[in-house]
Amino acid sequence: MKFIQNIFDASRPAVTSGKFKPLYPLHNALETMMFVPDHNAKSGAHVRDAIDLKRTMITVIFALVPALIFGIYNSGYQHNKALGLLNSAVGWLQFFTWENFLFGALKIIPMIIVTYIAGLGVEIYFAYRNKHAVNEGFLVSGLLIPMTMPIDMPLWMIAISTIFAVLIGKEVFGGTGMNILNPALTARAFAFFAYPSFMSGDKVWINATLGPGEALVDGYSGATALGQFATTGSTTFSAWDAFLGIIPGSIGETSTILILLGGIYLIATGIGSWKIMFSSLLGAITISLIFNAVAPSMISPEQQGFLSIPFYFHLVFGSWAFSTVFMATDPVSAAHTERGKWIYGFFIGFLGIMIRVFNPAYPEGMMLAILFMNVMAPLIDHYVVEGNIKRRLKRLKLSVN
């Protein structure tokens, strides 16, 4: 890696002065992405730590990679299964094949490239305009956005959604560290409301075409488990299938076990908040058990649908696990106080399942739940801080008396 560092060192004078100076933000972004910055704080009160923001973002990316790789295989597997090239029963020998990986990679890698080009393009423009270094926050968002999209989402739609998320959801608030909404979820929300036919329905989650420009396979339904629950009250997929991830769905959201491993890694490295993750679990289980208890006495069995399914189905189907581990724990848009994290996470799980149950037209509530709680997070922190101040003042008065 020494020769790469030499290239950056040799080219640095050209971008710090002269006609190439406008390229300094791009040069700095690439250098600090690959190497630890060689400048340190010289005065004032600062936290001394071996990790910086880019290293934090890279840690999250490491946690995402297993789910991403599995999503590549699963996209190819679901495609070949839809064409009838595989047996209906899943065998791991026919899942982890080169054909499945190649198909998924050819679909997903362009989505990731387009996301980074569109998002970093906006970031670099604002860095140049405001004369500061490129912010690091998009390193993770650029991977999260395509992982939450359907496999057949057109690239230009992904680009527009990404630009909207970075421009409206982030830069207008001041850039990295100032946004009140999770950028990746902002992109997904924009795509959902701007291009609903490409973000919902049975066929969007699986590429079931015979070839370029050819028609869909006749009679094949690529409905997700949540879509089946919303329409029929049951699903053809088992909880074990969902836990492993061999089901239709967004690219990175299907394998609960790999998402769980990513969450454990984030907690072990101190990057992810276990309080938010665990409280979201408590919120989801609480509302699910309430629905399970009241459903039999309120409506007939054929109308119960989401109300009667076991709580663990909610945890492994859809985007609950992925959203809780990688979206809800966003350190910028989440609550910051320790007690606030418990409240914030609990209501994400609670509201996510509630939206999923009561809105059958949109059987996935985690996106809206997290965005809503992003907006409420500053208010939660405010009242937590105010409560702490009042308790301390009360203790002070008692000690004086």
Buried (B, 14 or more C-beta within 10 A) or exposed (E): EEEEEEEBEEBBEBBEEEEEBEBBBBBBBEBBEEEEEEEEEEEEEEEEEEEEBBBBBBBBBBBBEBBBBBBBBBBBBBBBBBBEEBEEEBEEEBBBBEBBBEBBBEBBEEBBEBBBEBBBBBBBBBBBEEEEBBBBBBBBBBBBBBBBBBBBBEBEBBBBBBBBBBBBBBBEBEBBEEBBBBBBBBBBBBBBEEBEEBBBBBBBBBBBBEEEEEEBBEEBBBBBBBBBBBEEBEBEBBBEBBBBBBBBBBBBBBBBBBBBBBBBBBBEBEBBBBBBBBBBBBBBBBBBEBBBEEBEEEEEEEEBBBBBBEBBBBBBBBBBBBBBBBBBBBBBBBBBBEBBBBBBBBBBBBBBBBBBBEBBEBBBBBBBBBBBBBEBBBEBBEBBBEEEEEEEEEEEEEEEE
